């Protein structure tokens, strides 16, 4: 089963615009991560935010985490056509004796038009 | 440095057959995890292996099994294939069992007809 739900499921924007994707989850987490996937291939790790952090930046990416609402958002600023991909949030549970298992959401398909 | 490698890239099998997928982790990484990604969905955790021992198992039937070798490479086996097993199978490696940053391979696309 998938813990996270992502919103929207699909997003189409023009190059240069900002893209915002949201993720909600159900259980207590140790951290939340965002991944990108191009054309159904492997996942690329973008950013990890720990449960005691509220905001994190990496280049054009900004991630926020609200543990009280069990939600996170990923903002991509000044989008480029190369940002076209599917984006997934993944959570690592706080109490887990099963190693580093991640639970993924359903993903947001982002299309950036030139 | 080479990333996570998986073989084969694509595979077509018939219902009832068995399949073995292979994964080589990043050099120095001792943990390997397997995920199944059905088209249009996010990946689902199948197994994690660390130092040749199973560290975690997802909600998959016993038809799914895996093992890890002394060189930390891993195989995922699926018996008695069903149409619903058609998916992209992703392998991820990490330094240790509790390392949350995972590095994914390109995946193996399995089609069951």
Interface residues (C-beta under 8 A of the other chain):
Chain A: X1 X2 X4 X30 X31 X33 X35 X40 X41 X42 X43 X44 X45 X48 X88 X90 X92 X98 X99 X100 X101 X102 X103 X104 X105 X106 X107
Chain B: X4 X31 X33 X35 X37 X39 X41 X42 X43 X44 X45 X48 X50 X55 X56 X57 X58 X59 X88 X90 X92 X94 X97 X98 X99 X100 X101 X102 X103 X104 X105 X106 X107 X109
